[in-house]
C-alpha cells in the first residue's frame, strides 16, 4: 500500500529529490477502461512515497493511440482536455503493442518510464513497489511478477509459460520468464532502446541487449475491464515468433546444428553399412548408398543454409529501413478532421 504521509520509521530512507515517472500506455481498445485507469494514475501526480520511503511523482502519462477498432481516440482527446499531465501520441496506423510502447518511450521525459496496459489489469499504485525494487537492487529494469494467475484462462496462461520456458532453454541468457507488460525502466535506457530499435523488435529482448541487470517485484493482477482481448490465437503466435526473431541469430544457428546432426547420422549409417558388408550381414541392395547420400546431402545443404542465413540475419539487422512506428499529429485536428462547409 502506498501512502503519502510522512515516514516515521527511522530505518526508512529519506530523499529530497523525487523520482519523476513517465507512464506509457499503448491504446488499442481502451474505450471502456482507459478513463478509470487514468483516474488512478492522476492520484499519483502529487508527491507520493513508495513503501520504502522513496518519493516519486507521475509527471506525465503518454497515451499512444494504435488505431484500434473502437472509439479510443475520442477518449484520449477527452482525457487530454481533463488532465494537464496527459500527452496523446498519435500513430499513423496500427503498429502493434510493442511498437506503440516504444513510440511512447521515445516521447517520454521522466527519470523512469512505467509501461501499463489499458485494461486496468495493472494497479498503478504498485509503481512504488517497482521503484523500491529498482533502488534496492540498483536495477535499471524491473518487471512486475504476478503473485496470482493472470485473468486470461488456463489455456492461455499455460501456453504463455510454455513459450517463455522454451525461449529460456533454447536461447541462453533470455529473461523470458520475467517478461511482463507492466515494467519500470530507467528513462535514459528506455529512450535509448526506442531510438535504436528496428522494425519488428520485441521490446523486452531489446532491453536485454543494453540493460545490465533486470529484477522483479511482486504485484497482484486485477481482473481485466469490460473489453475483449486484443490478442487472438494468430496474434499470440505472431507475438511468440517475433520473440524468437528478436533474440538475434541464435535461431539461425539451430539450422546449422540441424545440418551437423543429419551429417553425423549419415556418417554413422555409412559406418554401419560398411561393417555389415564386411561381416556378411544382409543389406537391401541400393538402400545403403541412397540413405547415405540423402543424409549427407541434407546435412550439407542445411549447414550451408545456416551459414548463409547467419550473414543474411546480420545484414538485415543492420540495414533494415522499415520504421518500427511513425508518430503523426492528431488526425481529428488536421485535414482529415475538417468538416465540409456549405456555401449559400
N, C-alpha and C positions, 0 to 999 in steps of 0.2 A: 504494500500500500504506500503510495507517495503522499507525503504531507508537505504543506507549505509553512508549517510552524517552525520557530527556531529550534535548533538542536540542543538538547540539554545534556546529552551524553558526552562527557569529556573525551571519550575514546574515539568519537566521530571526527572526521576531518572537516576542516573549515577552509573554504577558498573564497577569495574576494572577487574573482572574475568568473562569471557564469559561462557555461558552455552554451553556445548558440547552435540550435538544432534546425536543420532544413528537413522538412518532411516531404517525401516524394511519393505521390500516389498515382500510379497509372490507371487511367479510367477507360473502361471499355463498356461496361454495363452497370454503371453506378447510379442510375436514375432513382432507384428506390432506397439506396443505402448511403449514398455519399453525404447527404445533409447531416445525418446522425453522426457519422464518423467525424466530420469537420467540427461539429459541436463539441465533441470530446477533445479534439486537438486544440480548439480555441481556449479551453480551460488551462492549457499548458503554455499559453503565450505570455503569462505573467511569470515572474520568477518563482521557480519550483525547486524543491530539494528532492534528490534521489534518496532511497532508503539508507545509503551510506553517507549521506550528507553532502553530495556534490550538487552545487546549484546549477540549474540549467533553465533554458527558456527556448521555446519554439519561436524562431524568428520569422519563418515563412513556411507556407505549405504550397507545394507546386503540384497542381492538378494537371496531369498530362493527358490530353484528350486523344485517344487512339482510334477515333472514328468507329465507335461501336454501333450496334443496331438500335439502341434506344435513344431517349431524349437527354442523354447525359450532358450534351453541350449546353442546353438551357439551364440545367442545374449548376454547371460550372460558372456560367455567367452570373447567375443569381447569387452564388456563394462569393464570387469576386466582388459583387456590389455590397454584400453584407459584411464581409470581413476584409480589413485592410491587409492582413498577412497572407491572404490567398493570392497566388500568382498562377494564372492559367498558362499552359504551354500547349500550343495547337500543332498537331502533326498533320502533314499533308494528306496522309492516308493511313490505313491500318498497318502498322509495322509489327505488332505483337508486344506482349507484356515486357519482355526483357529490353527490347529496343526503346519502348516508351519509358521504362525506368531509367535507362542510360541517358535519354534525352533530358529527363528531369534532373538527373545528377549533374549533367553538363551545365544546366541553367541555375544551379544552386549556388549559395554563397556562405553557408554556415560552417562552423567549426566541424560539425558532424552532419552526416546525412542518414536519415532513417527512412527506409522504404516500407510502406504499408500497403496492404490490399484494400480495395474499395468496399469489400463486402461486410466489414465490421467484425471479421473473424479475429483480428488482432486488436488488442486493447492498447490504445495509446498511452495509458498510464504505466505500461510496462517499459516505456522508454528509459525511465530512470534505472530500472534493473539492468538493461543492456549497457547503459553508461557505466554503472558500477563495475560490471564485468570487464569492460574495456580498461577502466582505470586500475583495477586491482591486478590485472594480468598484463597491462601495457600492450594490449592487442588493438591493432587498427581496424579489425573487422570482428563483429560479434553477431552470431546468428541466434535467433530465438530457438530454444529447444523445448518443444511442447512436452508437458508432463501428462497430457491426456491425448487420446486418439483424435486425429483430425476429423472433422464432421463431413467426410466425403463418402462414407460407406466402406465396408470391409474390403471389397474387391479393389477399389482404387488405392486404399491405404497399403494393401499387401503388394500391389503392383509397384507402387512408389518405393517401398522398402526394398523390393527385389531389384529394381532398376539401379538404385543407389548402391546396393551391395555389389552388383555386377561391375559398376564403374569403379568402385573402390578396389576390387580384386583384379580387374583387367587392366586398370590404369593406375599404376603405383603412384602414390602421392596425392590422389584425389581426395578431397574432403566432402565427397558427395553425401554421406550420411548427415552432415550438418547443414546442408543447403536448405534454406527457408527464405520465403519472400519477405519475411519480417527480419530486417537486419539493421545494424548500426555500422556505418562506415566512416572512417576518418575523411573529412571533407577533401583534403588535398589528394588523397588516394582515389576517392570516388570520382573526382573531376578528371584526374589523370587517366583513369580507366576509360571514362566517357570520351576523352579526346583521342585515344589511340585504338579503341576497339573497332574491329572491322565488321562488315555485314554478317549477320547470322551468328554472332558471337553469343555464347552462353555466359551471362554476367558473372556468375559465381566462379566459373572456370577462369575468366579474365581476372577476377580479383585474386585468385590463387597464384597467378603469374607474378603479381607485384607485391602483394601483402605478405610480409614475413611471417605473420602469425595470425591465426583466427581462433576464436574461442566461442563458447556458447553460454547462454543464460536461460534459466528455466522460466517458462511462461505457461499460462493456461489459455488454450484456444477457446473461442466462443463459437456459438452456432452462427452460420452464415446468415446474412439478412435475407429478405424476401426477394431473391433473384435466382435465376438459373445459372448454373456453372458455365463459364465461357470456354471450358475445356471439354471437347468431345473426345472420343477414343482416338480419332485420327489426329487431332491436335496434340494429344498426350504422347502418341507415338512419335510425332514430328518433334516434340519437345525433347524426348529422350534421345532421338537421333542427333539433334543439334548439340546435346551434351557430349556425345561421343566425338562428333566432328570438331567441336571447340576444344577438345582435350589435346589437340595438337596432332602430330603424325604417328602417335602410338598405335592407332587403329590400322594405319597403313603398314606398320611393321608386322602386324599379325598376318598379312598376306605373305610376307617373306618367310615368316615362321612356318606357315602352312606349306609353302613351296619346299622348304627344307624337310618337313615332315614326310611329304609324298616321295621326295627323292630318297630319303632314308629307307622308306618302306620298299621302294624299288630295288635298292641295293640288297636289303635283307632277302627279298624274294629271289633275286638273282643268285645269291649265295646258296639259298635253299635248293633251288633248281639244279645248280652245279653239283651240290652234294648228292642230290637224288640221282643224277646221271651217273656219277662215279660209283654209287653204291648199287646201281641197277634197279632202283625204285621206278615204278611206272608213273610216267608223267604224260598227260594228254598232249598229243602232237600239236605243235603250233601255239598252245596256250602259253608256254613259258616265254617265248620271245615277244608275244603280243602284250602280256601283262607287264613285262619289264619295260618295254618301250613306252607303254601308256603311263606307267607310274613315273618313270624318269622324265618323260616329256612333260607331263602335267607339272611335276615338281620344278622343272627348269622354267616353264612358262610362268608359273605363279611367282617364283622367285624373281624373275626378270621384271614382271609387272609390279612387284613390290618395290623394287629399286626405282623404277620409273615413277611410280606413284609418290615415293618419297620426294623426288625432285619436283613433281607437279604440286604436291602439297605445300612445300616451302615457297615455290613461286607464287602460288595462289594467295598464300597468307601475306606475301609481301606486295603483290601487285593488284589485289582486288580493289576495284574502284567503286563498287556499288555502296552507296551510303547506308549505314545502319538505320538512320532516321533522317527526317527533314522537318525542321521547325518552320512554321509559317505564321502569319497573323490570323486572328480570329476570322474565320470565313464569314461569320454573320455580320462583322463590322466592315467588310470590304465589298468589292463589286458584287460578289455572289449574294450578299445580303440586301442589296438595294431593291426597292420596290419600284415598279413602273409607275410613273406619273402620267395621268390622263389630262391632256391639254383640252381645253374647251374651245 
